[in-house]
Amino acid sequence: MSLKNLAAAAALAVLGAAVAAAPASAVTISNSTGQFSVGIGADGELYDAGSGVGFVRSSDGFDPIAPGTPRDSWGVGIVGGASAYADGQLYGSTVASTALTSGAHSAQAVTDTGLGLTVTQAYSFVGAGNILRIDTFVRNDGLDALDVVFQRAVDFDIGDGENVSGPYGASSHVADSSSYGFESPDPNAGPFGYSCFGGCNSTGDLGAAIRISLGNLAGGATSRFSYYYGLNSGRDSLDDLVAQGHAAGAQYIIGAQGAENGDYPSLGANSAILGVGGVPEPATWAMMLMGFFGLGAMVRRRRALAA
């Protein structure tokens, strides 16, 4: 096995250490207290048709994804070229294959997109458990550099209609965003029809979508970034949830809330967010592996000093 392949295999092993080895067609995971659960479809989109779970709050069953058409999606594209997406409940999926594994509180989906790009997504709960972080790795498996874009789009159903507003925060990597839950999952489909890029505050049957540019990804290089989904817990408002999303690492957020009290800044009882964090410079698997090993060595040194 070459050094490059060894580095890739070892890095994937580090990513998958917290999940079970058995593959699955769809899974549902919960945070450590069982207060929040997330369903993950066969290709890594959020919604488990078997359990009927999108992202649910156990105290009262609030789930902004499952009602109506339970739609969540992700897509990756080569600018000026082909694209692939996972959207099992609406548009269908065009990826080649996905290996989905899980433990009780985390999961991982490794997708061969068929484009010469491998997408690895690691799902975990952060904060008080009401924020789901999806650490995403897009690897260029070829030799030539590719200009790559990635997006997620979700339909929120919060009562009889939702008020969607944003963006909250800023990121130079965001290429477009939307307040509509049924935007095309194809990141090469053109600008969003209900763009929130310049700001939005509207009410209706809405949702959220965020598209980011990964720039030129060299052959063998990997781009890492994180998407965030959140539900309010207890009596927290949309303002509280947005603050929690930022604290978890999201830089750019689209927020949705119940419209029973009107448009933002009036606040509804239930709320949800979609956000994205920063996009560091792409790295080779070997560089990422050195980082993982360096972190492990630092932890071991600290343990030795404390002993």
C-alpha positions in Angstrom: 0.0 0.0 0.0 1.4 3.4 -1.0 2.0 6.2 1.6 -0.9 8.2 0.1 -3.3 5.2 0.3 -2.1 4.3 3.8 -2.7 7.9 5.0 -6.2 7.9 3.5 -7.1 4.6 5.1 -5.7 5.6 8.5 -7.5 9.0 8.4 -10.8 7.3 7.6 -10.2 4.9 10.4 -9.8 7.8 12.8 -13.0 9.4 11.5 -14.9 6.1 11.9 -13.6 5.1 15.3 -16.7 6.3 17.1 -19.2 4.3 14.9 -20.1 0.7 14.5 -18.7 -1.4 11.7 -22.0 -2.9 10.5 -23.4 -1.1 7.4 -27.0 0.1 7.3 -29.6 1.4 4.8 -30.8 4.1 7.2 -30.2 4.8 10.9 -31.5 6.9 13.7 -29.1 8.2 16.4 -29.8 10.1 19.6 -27.8 12.4 21.8 -26.4 11.0 25.1 -29.5 12.0 27.1 -32.0 10.8 24.5 -33.6 14.3 24.3 -32.9 14.6 20.6 -32.8 12.1 17.8 -31.8 12.4 14.1 -32.7 10.0 11.2 -30.1 9.6 8.5 -31.1 8.2 5.1 -29.3 5.7 3.0 -27.1 8.3 1.3 -26.5 10.7 4.2 -29.5 13.0 3.9 -31.5 13.6 7.1 -34.6 11.4 7.4 -35.0 7.8 8.3 -38.2 6.5 6.6 -38.2 3.4 8.8 -38.4 5.3 12.1 -40.1 8.3 10.6 -37.5 10.6 12.2 -35.9 13.7 10.7 -34.7 15.7 13.7 -37.0 15.2 16.7 -37.2 16.7 20.2 -38.4 13.9 22.5 -40.1 16.0 25.1 -43.0 16.9 22.8 -42.3 15.2 19.4 -41.5 18.4 17.6 -39.7 17.5 14.3 -39.4 20.2 11.6 -38.2 17.8 8.9 -40.6 14.8 9.1 -44.1 16.4 8.5 -45.5 16.8 5.0 -42.8 15.9 2.5 -39.8 15.0 4.7 -37.1 16.5 2.5 -33.4 17.0 3.3 -30.7 16.8 0.6 -27.0 17.4 -0.2 -25.2 17.7 -3.5 -21.7 18.2 -4.8 -20.7 19.5 -8.3 -17.8 20.3 -10.5 -18.2 23.8 -11.8 -18.8 23.6 -15.6 -19.1 19.8 -15.3 -21.1 17.0 -13.7 -22.8 16.8 -10.3 -24.3 14.3 -7.9 -26.8 14.5 -5.1 -28.7 12.6 -2.4 -32.4 13.5 -2.0 -34.2 10.2 -1.3 -37.6 11.7 -0.5 -38.0 14.1 -3.4 -35.6 14.2 -6.4 -34.0 10.9 -5.7 -30.3 10.1 -5.5 -27.7 10.1 -8.3 -24.6 9.1 -6.3 -22.9 5.8 -7.1 -23.0 4.2 -3.6 -22.8 5.0 0.1 -21.5 3.0 3.1 -23.5 4.1 6.2 -22.3 3.0 9.7 -23.5 4.2 13.1 -23.2 3.9 16.8 -25.8 5.0 19.4 -24.8 8.7 19.3 -22.9 9.2 16.0 -22.8 8.0 12.4 -20.7 8.2 9.3 -21.6 8.1 5.6 -18.9 7.5 3.0 -20.2 8.2 -0.6 -18.7 7.4 -3.9 -20.3 10.2 -6.0 -19.3 8.7 -9.3 -17.6 12.0 -10.2 -14.1 11.2 -8.9 -15.0 12.8 -5.6 -15.5 10.9 -2.4 -17.7 12.6 0.2 -17.4 11.5 3.9 -19.9 12.9 6.4 -19.6 12.4 10.2 -22.7 13.1 12.3 -22.5 14.1 15.9 -24.5 16.1 18.5 -22.8 19.2 20.0 -23.8 21.8 22.6 -26.8 20.7 24.7 -27.5 18.0 22.1 -29.9 20.2 20.1 -27.3 21.0 17.5 -26.3 18.3 14.9 -22.9 18.9 13.4 -22.1 17.2 10.1 -18.3 17.2 9.5 -17.9 16.9 5.8 -14.8 15.8 3.8 -14.7 16.1 0.0 -11.7 14.3 -1.5 -10.6 14.7 -5.1 -9.7 11.2 -6.1 -8.2 12.2 -9.4 -4.9 13.9 -10.5 -6.3 17.2 -11.9 -7.6 20.1 -9.9 -11.4 20.5 -9.8 -13.5 23.6 -9.0 -16.0 22.2 -6.5 -19.3 23.4 -5.0 -21.4 21.7 -2.2 -24.8 22.4 -0.8 -27.5 21.2 1.6 -31.2 22.0 1.3 -33.9 21.2 3.8 -37.7 21.7 4.0 -38.8 22.9 7.4 -42.4 22.4 8.6 -43.1 24.4 11.8 -46.8 24.6 12.5 -49.0 25.9 9.7 -46.2 27.9 8.2 -42.8 29.2 9.1 -41.1 32.5 9.1 -37.6 32.2 7.6 -35.0 34.9 8.1 -31.3 35.5 7.7 -28.5 35.3 7.0 -27.1 35.5 10.6 -23.4 35.9 10.3 -21.2 35.9 7.2 -18.8 33.6 5.3 -16.8 34.4 2.2 -17.3 30.7 1.1 -21.1 30.9 0.8 -22.0 31.2 -2.9 -25.8 31.3 -2.4 -28.5 30.6 0.2 -32.3 30.3 0.1 -35.4 30.5 2.2 -37.1 27.7 0.2 -37.1 24.1 1.2 -37.6 22.6 -2.3 -34.7 24.1 -4.2 -33.0 21.7 -6.6 -30.4 19.4 -4.9 -28.1 20.0 -7.9 -25.5 22.6 -7.0 -24.9 23.2 -10.7 -28.6 24.0 -11.3 -28.0 27.7 -11.2 -28.9 30.4 -8.6 -31.5 29.5 -6.0 -35.0 30.7 -6.9 -35.7 32.1 -3.4 -32.3 33.5 -2.7 -31.5 34.7 0.9 -28.0 35.7 -0.1 -28.8 39.4 0.2 -31.1 38.9 3.2 -34.6 37.5 3.7 -37.5 37.6 6.1 -40.6 35.9 4.7 -43.4 33.6 5.8 -44.9 30.6 4.0 -44.1 26.9 3.3 -40.4 27.5 3.5 -37.1 26.0 4.5 -33.4 26.7 4.1 -30.5 26.0 1.7 -26.8 27.0 1.7 -24.4 26.4 -1.1 -20.6 26.9 -0.6 -17.6 27.1 -2.9 -14.7 24.9 -2.1 -12.6 26.5 -4.8 -10.0 24.6 -6.8 -9.4 21.3 -5.1 -6.1 19.8 -6.2 -5.7 16.1 -7.1 -5.5 14.0 -4.0 -6.5 16.9 -1.8 -9.4 17.0 0.7 -11.6 20.0 1.7 -13.1 19.8 5.2 -16.1 21.9 6.5 -19.2 21.4 8.7 -22.9 22.0 8.3 -25.1 22.5 11.4 -28.8 21.7 12.0 -30.4 22.9 15.2 -33.7 22.7 17.1 -34.6 25.0 20.0 -34.7 23.3 23.4 -37.1 24.2 26.2 -38.3 27.8 25.9 -35.4 29.0 23.8 -36.2 31.4 21.0 -34.8 31.7 17.5 -32.3 34.3 18.8 -31.1 31.8 21.4 -30.8 29.0 18.9 -28.8 31.2 16.4 -26.4 32.1 19.3 -26.1 28.4 20.1 -25.4 27.6 16.4 -22.6 30.2 16.3 -21.1 28.9 19.6 -21.1 25.4 18.0 -19.0 26.6 15.0 -21.5 27.8 12.4 -20.5 31.1 10.8 -23.5 31.6 8.4 -27.1 30.6 9.5 -30.5 30.6 8.0 -33.2 30.5 10.7 -36.8 29.3 10.7 -39.5 29.7 13.4 -43.2 29.3 13.8 -45.1 32.2 12.3 -47.9 32.4 14.9 -46.6 35.7 16.1 -45.6 37.2 12.7 -42.3 37.9 11.1 -39.0 38.2 12.8 -38.1 40.0 15.2 -41.3 38.7 16.6 -40.5 35.2 18.0 -42.4 31.9 17.6 -42.5 29.0 20.0 -40.5 26.5 17.9 -37.5 27.2 15.7 -34.8 25.4 13.6 -31.6 26.4 11.8 -29.4 25.4 9.0 -25.8 26.7 9.1 -22.3 26.2 7.8 -18.9 26.8 9.3 -15.6 27.9 7.8 -13.8 26.2 4.9 -10.1 25.8 5.7 -7.5 25.5 3.0 -7.6 22.0 1.4 -5.2 19.5 2.7 -3.8 16.1 1.5 -4.8 13.1 3.5 -1.2 12.8 4.5 -1.3 16.3 6.0 -4.6 15.5 7.8 -3.1 12.3 9.1 -0.1 14.2 10.6 -2.6 16.5 12.3 -4.6 13.6 13.8 -1.4 11.9 15.0 -0.1 15.3 16.4 -3.3 15.7 18.4 -3.0 12.2 19.7 0.6 12.8 20.8 -0.4 16.0 22.5 -3.1 14.2 24.5 -0.7 11.5 25.5 1.9 14.0 26.7 -0.7 15.8 28.8 -1.8 12.5 30.3 1.8 11.6 31.1 2.4 15.0 32.8 -0.8 14.6 34.8 0.1 11.1 36.0 
